[in-house]
Amino acid sequence: MKEMSQKELIFLKDMLKKVQKFIRERESGRIPYCYVQLEYMFHNIEIYLQSGEQNFQLLREILQRDWGNANHQLIGISSSKLMDTASYEKIEDAIQFMRMITEIDAFFQEDAGTEELDAEENEEDETFLRVSQSNR
C-alpha cells in the first residue's frame, strides 16, 4: 500500500461505506464477518482524517491488518455468500459487489508490486555501484 493522499483516503472510505450499505441492504439475517472488518477500516480512516494525524505508516498497518481479516480464508469475503453469484436475483448486483471489492483491494495490491520493484531497483543500483567502483 503506497502512501495515500487525503483525497484517496476519502475515496477508500466512501467505497467502504458503499460496500457496507450494499451488505446491509442485501443481508436480512446475520451480518457476515467481513462487514465488521470493513467497518473498522471505515472508522479508522475517519479518525485519521479528523485527528490531523500525520503518521500514515500506522494507519497503513491497521488498514492492512483489517483488510487481511476481511479476506480471511475461512470466514472472510471469499467464503461468504456475498461471493456466490447464484444467490443474487440480478447478476448485475453480483458484478457491482465484486467491482467494489476489487476497487478496495487495488489500494492494497499496489504495495506488493511497488515494493518488489523498489527492491529490484535498489538491488540493481547497488550492483551497478559495486561494479562501477571496482572498475576504478
N, CA, C and O atoms as CSV, one atom per row, in Angstrom:
chain,resi,resn,atom,element,x,y,z
A,1,MET,N,N,0.849,-1.167,0.000
A,1,MET,CA,C,0.000,0.000,0.000
A,1,MET,C,C,0.893,1.228,0.000
A,1,MET,O,O,1.691,1.431,0.914
A,2,LYS,N,N,0.750,2.032,-1.021
A,2,LYS,CA,C,1.535,3.257,-1.097
A,2,LYS,C,C,0.907,4.315,-0.200
A,2,LYS,O,O,-0.246,4.192,0.213
A,3,GLU,N,N,1.667,5.337,0.090
A,3,GLU,CA,C,1.107,6.431,0.888
A,3,GLU,C,C,0.010,7.097,0.066
A,3,GLU,O,O,0.168,7.332,-1.132
A,4,MET,N,N,-1.092,7.392,0.724
A,4,MET,CA,C,-2.245,7.946,0.016
A,4,MET,C,C,-2.456,9.400,0.377
A,4,MET,O,O,-2.152,9.848,1.483
A,5,SER,N,N,-2.984,10.114,-0.589
A,5,SER,CA,C,-3.375,11.500,-0.328
A,5,SER,C,C,-4.686,11.493,0.440
A,5,SER,O,O,-5.343,10.458,0.559
A,6,GLN,N,N,-5.056,12.636,0.952
A,6,GLN,CA,C,-6.318,12.748,1.677
A,6,GLN,C,C,-7.487,12.412,0.739
A,6,GLN,O,O,-8.462,11.789,1.157
A,7,LYS,N,N,-7.384,12.820,-0.508
A,7,LYS,CA,C,-8.435,12.543,-1.494
A,7,LYS,C,C,-8.598,11.027,-1.708
A,7,LYS,O,O,-9.720,10.528,-1.796
A,8,GLU,N,N,-7.481,10.303,-1.792
A,8,GLU,CA,C,-7.533,8.853,-1.969
A,8,GLU,C,C,-8.111,8.159,-0.739
A,8,GLU,O,O,-8.870,7.198,-0.859
A,9,LEU,N,N,-7.747,8.652,0.439
A,9,LEU,CA,C,-8.300,8.077,1.674
A,9,LEU,C,C,-9.807,8.296,1.753
A,9,LEU,O,O,-10.550,7.418,2.191
A,10,ILE,N,N,-10.247,9.465,1.329
A,10,ILE,CA,C,-11.688,9.751,1.324
A,10,ILE,C,C,-12.396,8.839,0.327
A,10,ILE,O,O,-13.488,8.344,0.606
A,11,PHE,N,N,-11.784,8.614,-0.829
A,11,PHE,CA,C,-12.373,7.700,-1.815
A,11,PHE,C,C,-12.484,6.290,-1.233
A,11,PHE,O,O,-13.520,5.640,-1.375
A,12,LEU,N,N,-11.426,5.821,-0.584
A,12,LEU,CA,C,-11.439,4.495,0.028
A,12,LEU,C,C,-12.514,4.423,1.108
A,12,LEU,O,O,-13.259,3.446,1.182
A,13,LYS,N,N,-12.592,5.440,1.932
A,13,LYS,CA,C,-13.608,5.483,2.995
A,13,LYS,C,C,-15.013,5.432,2.395
A,13,LYS,O,O,-15.877,4.709,2.891
A,14,ASP,N,N,-15.235,6.196,1.333
A,14,ASP,CA,C,-16.551,6.197,0.671
A,14,ASP,C,C,-16.870,4.833,0.061
A,14,ASP,O,O,-18.013,4.380,0.107
A,15,MET,N,N,-15.862,4.187,-0.505
A,15,MET,CA,C,-16.067,2.868,-1.092
A,15,MET,C,C,-16.405,1.845,-0.008
A,15,MET,O,O,-17.258,0.982,-0.210
A,16,LEU,N,N,-15.743,1.942,1.128
A,16,LEU,CA,C,-16.054,1.051,2.254
A,16,LEU,C,C,-17.498,1.255,2.710
A,16,LEU,O,O,-18.206,0.297,3.021
A,17,LYS,N,N,-17.918,2.514,2.743
A,17,LYS,CA,C,-19.294,2.826,3.149
A,17,LYS,C,C,-20.301,2.240,2.160
A,17,LYS,O,O,-21.343,1.727,2.565
A,18,LYS,N,N,-19.991,2.317,0.868
A,18,LYS,CA,C,-20.875,1.752,-0.166
A,18,LYS,C,C,-21.000,0.234,-0.016
A,18,LYS,O,O,-22.091,-0.323,-0.134
A,19,VAL,N,N,-19.882,-0.416,0.242
A,19,VAL,CA,C,-19.904,-1.876,0.416
A,19,VAL,C,C,-20.719,-2.241,1.653
A,19,VAL,O,O,-21.505,-3.188,1.626
A,20,GLN,N,N,-20.531,-1.496,2.725
A,20,GLN,CA,C,-21.304,-1.757,3.941
A,20,GLN,C,C,-22.805,-1.581,3.683
A,20,GLN,O,O,-23.619,-2.388,4.131
A,21,LYS,N,N,-23.150,-0.543,2.976
A,21,LYS,CA,C,-24.565,-0.297,2.658
A,21,LYS,C,C,-25.111,-1.438,1.803
A,21,LYS,O,O,-26.218,-1.924,2.035
A,22,PHE,N,N,-24.338,-1.855,0.827
A,22,PHE,CA,C,-24.734,-2.956,-0.051
A,22,PHE,C,C,-24.989,-4.215,0.777
A,22,PHE,O,O,-25.988,-4.903,0.569
A,23,ILE,N,N,-24.095,-4.515,1.706
A,23,ILE,CA,C,-24.232,-5.715,2.539
A,23,ILE,C,C,-25.471,-5.599,3.434
A,23,ILE,O,O,-26.245,-6.550,3.553
A,24,ARG,N,N,-25.655,-4.439,4.059
A,24,ARG,CA,C,-26.813,-4.250,4.942
A,24,ARG,C,C,-28.128,-4.419,4.187
A,24,ARG,O,O,-29.070,-5.024,4.699
A,25,GLU,N,N,-28.188,-3.887,2.980
A,25,GLU,CA,C,-29.416,-3.988,2.185
A,25,GLU,C,C,-29.657,-5.409,1.700
A,25,GLU,O,O,-30.802,-5.822,1.516
A,26,ARG,N,N,-28.597,-6.145,1.497
A,26,ARG,CA,C,-28.701,-7.494,0.946
A,26,ARG,C,C,-28.937,-8.553,2.014
A,26,ARG,O,O,-29.706,-9.492,1.803
A,27,GLU,N,N,-28.286,-8.407,3.143
A,27,GLU,CA,C,-28.349,-9.415,4.194
A,27,GLU,C,C,-29.552,-9.163,5.103
A,27,GLU,O,O,-29.664,-8.101,5.715
A,28,SER,N,N,-30.437,-10.133,5.186
A,28,SER,CA,C,-31.607,-9.986,6.048
A,28,SER,C,C,-31.358,-10.621,7.415
A,28,SER,O,O,-32.018,-10.270,8.393
A,29,GLY,N,N,-30.440,-11.521,7.483
A,29,GLY,CA,C,-30.160,-12.210,8.744
A,29,GLY,C,C,-28.868,-11.746,9.360
A,29,GLY,O,O,-28.686,-10.566,9.663
A,30,ARG,N,N,-27.995,-12.673,9.535
A,30,ARG,CA,C,-26.704,-12.434,10.186
A,30,ARG,C,C,-25.758,-11.672,9.250
A,30,ARG,O,O,-25.599,-12.024,8.082
A,31,ILE,N,N,-25.149,-10.641,9.782
A,31,ILE,CA,C,-24.181,-9.850,9.017
A,31,ILE,C,C,-22.877,-10.651,8.931
A,31,ILE,O,O,-22.422,-11.192,9.939
A,32,PRO,N,N,-22.274,-10.732,7.744
A,32,PRO,CA,C,-21.033,-11.509,7.608
A,32,PRO,C,C,-19.861,-10.879,8.369
A,32,PRO,O,O,-19.838,-9.675,8.626
A,33,TYR,N,N,-18.905,-11.714,8.713
A,33,TYR,CA,C,-17.714,-11.309,9.456
A,33,TYR,C,C,-16.980,-10.154,8.771
A,33,TYR,O,O,-16.490,-9.245,9.441
A,34,CYS,N,N,-16.906,-10.190,7.464
A,34,CYS,CA,C,-16.154,-9.163,6.742
A,34,CYS,C,C,-16.732,-7.770,6.964
A,34,CYS,O,O,-16.006,-6.778,6.903
A,35,TYR,N,N,-18.045,-7.691,7.224
A,35,TYR,CA,C,-18.695,-6.401,7.429
A,35,TYR,C,C,-18.048,-5.644,8.593
A,35,TYR,O,O,-17.782,-4.446,8.493
A,36,VAL,N,N,-17.803,-6.342,9.676
A,36,VAL,CA,C,-17.215,-5.715,10.865
A,36,VAL,C,C,-15.819,-5.183,10.543
A,36,VAL,O,O,-15.457,-4.085,10.966
A,37,GLN,N,N,-15.047,-5.953,9.803
A,37,GLN,CA,C,-13.697,-5.521,9.439
A,37,GLN,C,C,-13.741,-4.289,8.541
A,37,GLN,O,O,-12.928,-3.378,8.696
A,38,LEU,N,N,-14.683,-4.258,7.604
A,38,LEU,CA,C,-14.847,-3.094,6.737
A,38,LEU,C,C,-15.255,-1.875,7.560
A,38,LEU,O,O,-14.824,-0.755,7.284
A,39,GLU,N,N,-16.079,-2.102,8.560
A,39,GLU,CA,C,-16.497,-1.015,9.447
A,39,GLU,C,C,-15.303,-0.476,10.236
A,39,GLU,O,O,-15.163,0.736,10.401
A,40,TYR,N,N,-14.444,-1.374,10.725
A,40,TYR,CA,C,-13.229,-0.938,11.422
A,40,TYR,C,C,-12.388,-0.050,10.499
A,40,TYR,O,O,-11.908,1.007,10.908
A,41,MET,N,N,-12.220,-0.491,9.268
A,41,MET,CA,C,-11.417,0.272,8.314
A,41,MET,C,C,-12.011,1.658,8.100
A,41,MET,O,O,-11.296,2.659,8.119
A,42,PHE,N,N,-13.319,1.705,7.896
A,42,PHE,CA,C,-14.017,2.970,7.678
A,42,PHE,C,C,-13.760,3.925,8.849
A,42,PHE,O,O,-13.386,5.079,8.645
A,43,HIS,N,N,-13.961,3.437,10.062
A,43,HIS,CA,C,-13.801,4.291,11.237
A,43,HIS,C,C,-12.348,4.687,11.479
A,43,HIS,O,O,-12.082,5.799,11.935
A,44,ASN,N,N,-11.417,3.807,11.184
A,44,ASN,CA,C,-10.005,4.150,11.355
A,44,ASN,C,C,-9.575,5.245,10.383
A,44,ASN,O,O,-8.800,6.129,10.748
A,45,ILE,N,N,-10.069,5.191,9.161
A,45,ILE,CA,C,-9.766,6.259,8.201
A,45,ILE,C,C,-10.388,7.560,8.676
A,45,ILE,O,O,-9.757,8.616,8.624
A,46,GLU,N,N,-11.631,7.480,9.142
A,46,GLU,CA,C,-12.325,8.667,9.627
A,46,GLU,C,C,-11.564,9.306,10.801
A,46,GLU,O,O,-11.386,10.524,10.839
A,47,ILE,N,N,-11.127,8.497,11.735
A,47,ILE,CA,C,-10.358,9.008,12.878
A,47,ILE,C,C,-9.057,9.648,12.402
A,47,ILE,O,O,-8.691,10.731,12.860
A,48,TYR,N,N,-8.367,8.987,11.493
A,48,TYR,CA,C,-7.102,9.510,10.957
A,48,TYR,C,C,-7.322,10.878,10.316
A,48,TYR,O,O,-6.565,11.816,10.566
A,49,LEU,N,N,-8.359,10.985,9.489
A,49,LEU,CA,C,-8.624,12.243,8.788
A,49,LEU,C,C,-9.062,13.345,9.752
A,49,LEU,O,O,-8.649,14.496,9.607
A,50,GLN,N,N,-9.880,13.005,10.716
A,50,GLN,CA,C,-10.392,14.014,11.660
A,50,GLN,C,C,-9.335,14.474,12.660
A,50,GLN,O,O,-9.353,15.623,13.102
A,51,SER,N,N,-8.430,13.591,13.009
A,51,SER,CA,C,-7.445,13.922,14.046
A,51,SER,C,C,-6.295,14.776,13.520
A,51,SER,O,O,-5.581,15.411,14.295
A,52,GLY,N,N,-6.122,14.788,12.207
A,52,GLY,CA,C,-4.997,15.530,11.646
A,52,GLY,C,C,-3.677,14.794,11.820
A,52,GLY,O,O,-2.607,15.370,11.628
A,53,GLU,N,N,-3.757,13.527,12.183
A,53,GLU,CA,C,-2.564,12.686,12.366
A,53,GLU,C,C,-1.761,12.665,11.062
A,53,GLU,O,O,-2.328,12.687,9.970
A,54,GLN,N,N,-0.456,12.623,11.195
A,54,GLN,CA,C,0.422,12.605,10.028
A,54,GLN,C,C,1.157,11.286,9.847
A,54,GLN,O,O,1.852,11.100,8.848
A,55,ASN,N,N,1.013,10.360,10.806
A,55,ASN,CA,C,1.722,9.087,10.754
A,55,ASN,C,C,0.938,8.094,9.889
A,55,ASN,O,O,0.176,7.280,10.410
A,56,PHE,N,N,1.129,8.164,8.572
A,56,PHE,CA,C,0.402,7.289,7.669
A,56,PHE,C,C,0.825,5.835,7.846
A,56,PHE,O,O,0.027,4.927,7.616
A,57,GLN,N,N,2.063,5.607,8.250
A,57,GLN,CA,C,2.562,4.237,8.425
A,57,GLN,C,C,1.693,3.453,9.409
A,57,GLN,O,O,1.385,2.285,9.173
A,58,LEU,N,N,1.304,4.084,10.496
A,58,LEU,CA,C,0.458,3.428,11.492
A,58,LEU,C,C,-0.906,3.088,10.894
A,58,LEU,O,O,-1.401,1.975,11.070
A,59,LEU,N,N,-1.512,4.040,10.191
A,59,LEU,CA,C,-2.807,3.779,9.549
A,59,LEU,C,C,-2.672,2.656,8.527
A,59,LEU,O,O,-3.537,1.785,8.444
A,60,ARG,N,N,-1.598,2.672,7.755
A,60,ARG,CA,C,-1.371,1.631,6.753
A,60,ARG,C,C,-1.357,0.243,7.401
A,60,ARG,O,O,-1.999,-0.683,6.904
A,61,GLU,N,N,-0.638,0.103,8.488
A,61,GLU,CA,C,-0.560,-1.191,9.177
A,61,GLU,C,C,-1.934,-1.643,9.674
A,61,GLU,O,O,-2.290,-2.817,9.569
A,62,ILE,N,N,-2.683,-0.708,10.206
A,62,ILE,CA,C,-4.025,-1.032,10.719
A,62,ILE,C,C,-4.946,-1.438,9.579
A,62,ILE,O,O,-5.672,-2.427,9.687
A,63,LEU,N,N,-4.921,-0.681,8.486
A,63,LEU,CA,C,-5.790,-0.999,7.348
A,63,LEU,C,C,-5.410,-2.336,6.715
A,63,LEU,O,O,-6.284,-3.113,6.333
A,64,GLN,N,N,-4.120,-2.602,6.604
A,64,GLN,CA,C,-3.687,-3.883,6.044
A,64,GLN,C,C,-4.128,-5.043,6.925
A,64,GLN,O,O,-4.557,-6.081,6.421
A,65,ARG,N,N,-4.025,-4.873,8.226
A,65,ARG,CA,C,-4.485,-5.906,9.151
A,65,ARG,C,C,-5.989,-6.157,8.974
A,65,ARG,O,O,-6.425,-7.302,8.858
A,66,ASP,N,N,-6.771,-5.076,8.955
A,66,ASP,CA,C,-8.224,-5.216,8.845
A,66,ASP,C,C,-8.640,-5.777,7.491
A,66,ASP,O,O,-9.576,-6.573,7.416
A,67,TRP,N,N,-7.955,-5.372,6.414
A,67,TRP,CA,C,-8.271,-5.899,5.089
A,67,TRP,C,C,-7.913,-7.384,5.025
A,67,TRP,O,O,-8.641,-8.173,4.423
A,68,GLY,N,N,-6.812,-7.759,5.633
A,68,GLY,CA,C,-6.450,-9.173,5.705
A,68,GLY,C,C,-7.497,-9.970,6.466
A,68,GLY,O,O,-7.856,-11.075,6.061
A,69,ASN,N,N,-7.988,-9.414,7.568
A,69,ASN,CA,C,-9.043,-10.080,8.333
A,69,ASN,C,C,-10.338,-10.176,7.533
A,69,ASN,O,O,-11.024,-11.196,7.586
A,70,ALA,N,N,-10.672,-9.135,6.804
A,70,ALA,CA,C,-11.890,-9.153,5.984
A,70,ALA,C,C,-11.810,-10.224,4.900
A,70,ALA,O,O,-12.832,-10.725,4.430
A,71,ASN,N,N,-10.588,-10.567,4.513
A,71,ASN,CA,C,-10.376,-11.569,3.468
A,71,ASN,C,C,-9.907,-12.906,4.031
A,71,ASN,O,O,-9.316,-13.714,3.315
A,72,HIS,N,N,-10.169,-13.134,5.299
A,72,HIS,CA,C,-9.777,-14.391,5.943
A,72,HIS,C,C,-10.280,-15.565,5.104
A,72,HIS,O,O,-11.417,-15.566,4.633
A,73,GLN,N,N,-9.429,-16.545,4.930
A,73,GLN,CA,C,-9.732,-17.681,4.047
A,73,GLN,C,C,-11.012,-18.418,4.440
A,73,GLN,O,O,-11.772,-18.836,3.567
A,74,LEU,N,N,-11.256,-18.579,5.721
A,74,LEU,CA,C,-12.400,-19.383,6.161
A,74,LEU,C,C,-13.663,-18.579,6.445
A,74,LEU,O,O,-14.772,-19.083,6.262
A,75,ILE,N,N,-13.507,-17.340,6.888
A,75,ILE,CA,C,-14.697,-16.574,7.275
A,75,ILE,C,C,-14.775,-15.201,6.617
A,75,ILE,O,O,-15.615,-14.382,6.988
A,76,GLY,N,N,-13.915,-14.950,5.654
A,76,GLY,CA,C,-13.856,-13.640,5.014
A,76,GLY,C,C,-14.775,-13.503,3.813
A,76,GLY,O,O,-15.704,-14.288,3.619
A,77,ILE,N,N,-14.493,-12.500,3.028
A,77,ILE,CA,C,-15.313,-12.145,1.873
A,77,ILE,C,C,-15.486,-13.328,0.922
A,77,ILE,O,O,-16.602,-13.643,0.509
A,78,SER,N,N,-14.386,-13.971,0.581
A,78,SER,CA,C,-14.449,-15.035,-0.426
A,78,SER,C,C,-15.259,-16.239,0.023
A,78,SER,O,O,-15.771,-16.987,-0.810
A,79,SER,N,N,-15.383,-16.436,1.337
A,79,SER,CA,C,-16.145,-17.593,1.810
A,79,SER,C,C,-17.586,-17.234,2.181
A,79,SER,O,O,-18.354,-18.105,2.589
A,80,SER,N,N,-17.950,-15.977,2.046
A,80,SER,CA,C,-19.314,-15.566,2.383
A,80,SER,C,C,-20.240,-15.794,1.193
A,80,SER,O,O,-19.789,-15.972,0.062
A,81,LYS,N,N,-21.529,-15.787,1.466
A,81,LYS,CA,C,-22.472,-15.982,0.370
A,81,LYS,C,C,-22.546,-14.762,-0.539
A,81,LYS,O,O,-23.192,-14.800,-1.587
A,82,LEU,N,N,-21.881,-13.677,-0.134
A,82,LEU,CA,C,-21.817,-12.492,-0.986
A,82,LEU,C,C,-21.089,-12.785,-2.296
A,82,LEU,O,O,-21.342,-12.134,-3.310
A,83,MET,N,N,-20.193,-13.755,-2.274
A,83,MET,CA,C,-19.441,-14.112,-3.479
A,83,MET,C,C,-20.133,-15.186,-4.314
A,83,MET,O,O,-19.657,-15.538,-5.393
A,84,ASP,N,N,-21.239,-15.701,-3.825
A,84,ASP,CA,C,-21.989,-16.724,-4.537
A,84,ASP,C,C,-22.940,-16.036,-5.519
A,84,ASP,O,O,-23.991,-15.533,-5.122
A,85,THR,N,N,-22.574,-16.017,-6.777
A,85,THR,CA,C,-23.384,-15.308,-7.774
A,85,THR,C,C,-24.785,-15.901,-7.912
A,85,THR,O,O,-25.710,-15.207,-8.334
A,86,ALA,N,N,-24.948,-17.160,-7.565
A,86,ALA,CA,C,-26.268,-17.789,-7.662
A,86,ALA,C,C,-27.230,-17.240,-6.614
A,86,ALA,O,O,-28.444,-17.388,-6.757
A,87,SER,N,N,-26.711,-16.611,-5.565
A,87,SER,CA,C,-27.581,-16.090,-4.504
A,87,SER,C,C,-28.167,-14.716,-4.846
A,87,SER,O,O,-28.988,-14.188,-4.096
A,88,TYR,N,N,-27.755,-14.146,-5.958
A,88,TYR,CA,C,-28.253,-12.830,-6.370
A,88,TYR,C,C,-29.433,-12.983,-7.324
A,88,TYR,O,O,-29.438,-13.857,-8.191
A,89,GLU,N,N,-30.438,-12.114,-7.149
A,89,GLU,CA,C,-31.572,-12.113,-8.084
A,89,GLU,C,C,-31.135,-11.585,-9.442
A,89,GLU,O,O,-31.543,-12.093,-10.487
A,90,LYS,N,N,-30.290,-10.546,-9.405
A,90,LYS,CA,C,-29.772,-9.964,-10.647
A,90,LYS,C,C,-28.256,-10.111,-10.657
A,90,LYS,O,O,-27.589,-9.774,-9.679
A,91,ILE,N,N,-27.726,-10.602,-11.735
A,91,ILE,CA,C,-26.280,-10.791,-11.863
A,91,ILE,C,C,-25.550,-9.453,-11.764
A,91,ILE,O,O,-24.385,-9.411,-11.369
A,92,GLU,N,N,-26.217,-8.378,-12.114
A,92,GLU,CA,C,-25.616,-7.041,-12.038
A,92,GLU,C,C,-25.232,-6.701,-10.599
A,92,GLU,O,O,-24.232,-6.022,-10.362
A,93,ASP,N,N,-26.030,-7.175,-9.638
A,93,ASP,CA,C,-25.715,-6.927,-8.230
A,93,ASP,C,C,-24.425,-7.641,-7.828
A,93,ASP,O,O,-23.594,-7.083,-7.110
A,94,ALA,N,N,-24.269,-8.867,-8.293
A,94,ALA,CA,C,-23.042,-9.620,-8.004
A,94,ALA,C,C,-21.834,-8.919,-8.611
A,94,ALA,O,O,-20.780,-8.815,-7.983
A,95,ILE,N,N,-22.001,-8.447,-9.823
A,95,ILE,CA,C,-20.909,-7.743,-10.502
A,95,ILE,C,C,-20.580,-6.442,-9.776
A,95,ILE,O,O,-19.411,-6.091,-9.617
A,96,GLN,N,N,-21.612,-5.730,-9.338
A,96,GLN,CA,C,-21.397,-4.487,-8.595
A,96,GLN,C,C,-20.604,-4.753,-7.312
A,96,GLN,O,O,-19.666,-4.021,-6.998
A,97,PHE,N,N,-20.980,-5.794,-6.577
A,97,PHE,CA,C,-20.270,-6.121,-5.338
A,97,PHE,C,C,-18.811,-6.460,-5.629
A,97,PHE,O,O,-17.909,-5.956,-4.960
A,98,MET,N,N,-18.584,-7.301,-6.611
A,98,MET,CA,C,-17.210,-7.707,-6.937
A,98,MET,C,C,-16.383,-6.519,-7.415
A,98,MET,O,O,-15.186,-6.437,-7.139
A,99,ARG,N,N,-17.018,-5.608,-8.126
A,99,ARG,CA,C,-16.312,-4.413,-8.602
A,99,ARG,C,C,-15.891,-3.533,-7.420
A,99,ARG,O,O,-14.773,-3.017,-7.392
A,100,MET,N,N,-16.787,-3.366,-6.449
A,100,MET,CA,C,-16.448,-2.551,-5.273
A,100,MET,C,C,-15.304,-3.179,-4.483
A,100,MET,O,O,-14.385,-2.484,-4.050
A,101,ILE,N,N,-15.366,-4.494,-4.300
A,101,ILE,CA,C,-14.305,-5.189,-3.568
A,101,ILE,C,C,-12.979,-5.078,-4.322
A,101,ILE,O,O,-11.926,-4.904,-3.708
A,102,THR,N,N,-13.030,-5.177,-5.630
A,102,THR,CA,C,-11.816,-5.057,-6.441
A,102,THR,C,C,-11.208,-3.665,-6.318
A,102,THR,O,O,-9.987,-3.522,-6.259
A,103,GLU,N,N,-12.054,-2.638,-6.280
A,103,GLU,CA,C,-11.549,-1.266,-6.133
A,103,GLU,C,C,-10.871,-1.077,-4.780
A,103,GLU,O,O,-9.829,-0.428,-4.689
A,104,ILE,N,N,-11.454,-1.635,-3.744
A,104,ILE,CA,C,-10.831,-1.543,-2.411
A,104,ILE,C,C,-9.519,-2.326,-2.410
A,104,ILE,O,O,-8.499,-1.846,-1.915
A,105,ASP,N,N,-9.555,-3.525,-2.965
A,105,ASP,CA,C,-8.367,-4.381,-2.983
A,105,ASP,C,C,-7.208,-3.727,-3.733
A,105,ASP,O,O,-6.046,-3.957,-3.399
A,106,ALA,N,N,-7.514,-2.922,-4.733
A,106,ALA,CA,C,-6.466,-2.262,-5.520
A,106,ALA,C,C,-5.573,-1.382,-4.639
A,106,ALA,O,O,-4.378,-1.255,-4.906
A,107,PHE,N,N,-6.135,-0.784,-3.609
A,107,PHE,CA,C,-5.333,0.041,-2.708
A,107,PHE,C,C,-4.265,-0.787,-1.996
A,107,PHE,O,O,-3.201,-0.276,-1.650
A,108,PHE,N,N,-4.556,-2.060,-1.783
A,108,PHE,CA,C,-3.641,-2.916,-1.034
A,108,PHE,C,C,-2.712,-3.698,-1.953
A,108,PHE,O,O,-1.663,-4.161,-1.504
A,109,GLN,N,N,-3.058,-3.856,-3.203
A,109,GLN,CA,C,-2.225,-4.590,-4.146
A,109,GLN,C,C,-1.070,-3.759,-4.663
A,109,GLN,O,O,-0.012,-4.299,-4.985
A,110,GLU,N,N,-1.256,-2.472,-4.746
A,110,GLU,CA,C,-0.195,-1.598,-5.252
A,110,GLU,C,C,1.068,-1.737,-4.432
A,110,GLU,O,O,2.172,-1.652,-4.968
A,111,ASP,N,N,0.916,-1.948,-3.145
A,111,ASP,CA,C,2.047,-2.040,-2.238
A,111,ASP,C,C,2.973,-3.184,-2.623
A,111,ASP,O,O,4.187,-3.001,-2.715
A,112,ALA,N,N,2.406,-4.356,-2.845
A,112,ALA,CA,C,3.223,-5.531,-3.129
A,112,ALA,C,C,4.041,-5.320,-4.392
A,112,ALA,O,O,5.238,-5.610,-4.409
A,113,GLY,N,N,3.419,-4.824,-5.438
A,113,GLY,CA,C,4.108,-4.634,-6.700
A,113,GLY,C,C,5.174,-3.567,-6.630
A,113,GLY,O,O,6.280,-3.765,-7.132
A,114,THR,N,N,4.866,-2.439,-6.016
A,114,THR,CA,C,5.848,-1.360,-5.974
A,114,THR,C,C,6.988,-1.686,-5.035
A,114,THR,O,O,8.125,-1.297,-5.304
A,115,GLU,N,N,6.730,-2.381,-3.949
A,115,GLU,CA,C,7.823,-2.749,-3.058
A,115,GLU,C,C,8.783,-3.705,-3.742
A,115,GLU,O,O,9.998,-3.588,-3.588
A,116,GLU,N,N,8.234,-4.662,-4.507
A,116,GLU,CA,C,9.095,-5.589,-5.228
A,116,GLU,C,C,9.922,-4.853,-6.260
A,116,GLU,O,O,11.116,-5.116,-6.406
A,117,LEU,N,N,9.291,-3.920,-6.986
A,117,LEU,CA,C,10.028,-3.151,-7.982
A,117,LEU,C,C,11.099,-2.292,-7.318
A,117,LEU,O,O,12.228,-2.216,-7.803
A,118,ASP,N,N,10.746,-1.642,-6.203
A,118,ASP,CA,C,11.719,-0.818,-5.490
A,118,ASP,C,C,12.901,-1.656,-5.029
A,118,ASP,O,O,14.049,-1.226,-5.143
A,119,ALA,N,N,12.631,-2.844,-4.510
A,119,ALA,CA,C,13.700,-3.724,-4.045
A,119,ALA,C,C,14.593,-4.132,-5.207
A,119,ALA,O,O,15.817,-4.154,-5.075
A,120,GLU,N,N,13.982,-4.459,-6.353
A,120,GLU,CA,C,14.770,-4.831,-7.531
A,120,GLU,C,C,15.624,-3.661,-8.003
A,120,GLU,O,O,16.796,-3.835,-8.337
A,121,GLU,N,N,15.028,-2.454,-8.031
A,121,GLU,CA,C,15.771,-1.275,-8.461
A,121,GLU,C,C,16.940,-1.000,-7.525
A,121,GLU,O,O,18.041,-0.686,-7.979
A,122,ASN,N,N,16.707,-1.116,-6.223
A,122,ASN,CA,C,17.781,-0.887,-5.257
A,122,ASN,C,C,18.891,-1.911,-5.435
A,122,ASN,O,O,20.074,-1.584,-5.340
A,123,GLU,N,N,18.493,-3.167,-5.697
A,123,GLU,CA,C,19.479,-4.223,-5.925
A,123,GLU,C,C,20.316,-3.910,-7.159
A,123,GLU,O,O,21.540,-4.043,-7.143
A,124,GLU,N,N,19.637,-3.488,-8.240
A,124,GLU,CA,C,20.342,-3.149,-9.475
A,124,GLU,C,C,21.272,-1.968,-9.249
A,124,GLU,O,O,22.401,-1.966,-9.739
A,125,ASP,N,N,20.805,-0.956,-8.504
A,125,ASP,CA,C,21.637,0.205,-8.216
A,125,ASP,C,C,22.880,-0.191,-7.430
A,125,ASP,O,O,23.981,0.271,-7.728
A,126,GLU,N,N,22.704,-1.052,-6.420
A,126,GLU,CA,C,23.837,-1.487,-5.612
A,126,GLU,C,C,24.818,-2.296,-6.449
A,126,GLU,O,O,26.031,-2.144,-6.304
A,127,THR,N,N,24.301,-3.153,-7.321
A,127,THR,CA,C,25.158,-3.951,-8.189
A,127,THR,C,C,25.934,-3.039,-9.126
A,127,THR,O,O,27.135,-3.219,-9.330
A,128,PHE,N,N,25.232,-2.048,-9.700
A,128,PHE,CA,C,25.870,-1.108,-10.604
A,128,PHE,C,C,26.964,-0.340,-9.873
A,128,PHE,O,O,28.056,-0.154,-10.411
A,129,LEU,N,N,26.679,0.109,-8.651
A,129,LEU,CA,C,27.672,0.860,-7.893
A,129,LEU,C,C,28.896,0.002,-7.597
A,129,LEU,O,O,30.027,0.472,-7.723
A,130,ARG,N,N,28.682,-1.252,-7.203
A,130,ARG,CA,C,29.810,-2.134,-6.887
A,130,ARG,C,C,30.669,-2.376,-8.124
A,130,ARG,O,O,31.898,-2.350,-8.049
A,131,VAL,N,N,30.018,-2.611,-9.263
A,131,VAL,CA,C,30.754,-2.864,-10.500
A,131,VAL,C,C,31.503,-1.616,-10.933
A,131,VAL,O,O,32.677,-1.691,-11.296
A,132,SER,N,N,30.830,-0.460,-10.899
A,132,SER,CA,C,31.480,0.761,-11.354
A,132,SER,C,C,32.624,1.171,-10.405
A,132,SER,O,O,33.625,1.732,-10.850
A,133,GLN,N,N,32.475,0.893,-9.113
A,133,GLN,CA,C,33.539,1.211,-8.164
A,133,GLN,C,C,34.743,0.276,-8.324
A,133,GLN,O,O,35.886,0.685,-8.121
A,134,SER,N,N,34.474,-0.980,-8.689
A,134,SER,CA,C,35.578,-1.928,-8.861
A,134,SER,C,C,36.339,-1.677,-10.147
A,134,SER,O,O,37.479,-2.119,-10.288
A,135,ASN,N,N,35.718,-0.968,-11.098
A,135,ASN,CA,C,36.382,-0.641,-12.368
A,135,ASN,C,C,37.303,0.558,-12.242
A,135,ASN,O,O,38.021,0.873,-13.190
A,136,ARG,N,N,37.306,1.226,-11.127
A,136,ARG,CA,C,38.128,2.434,-10.965
A,136,ARG,C,C,39.545,2.118,-10.695
A,136,ARG,O,O,40.360,3.026,-10.535
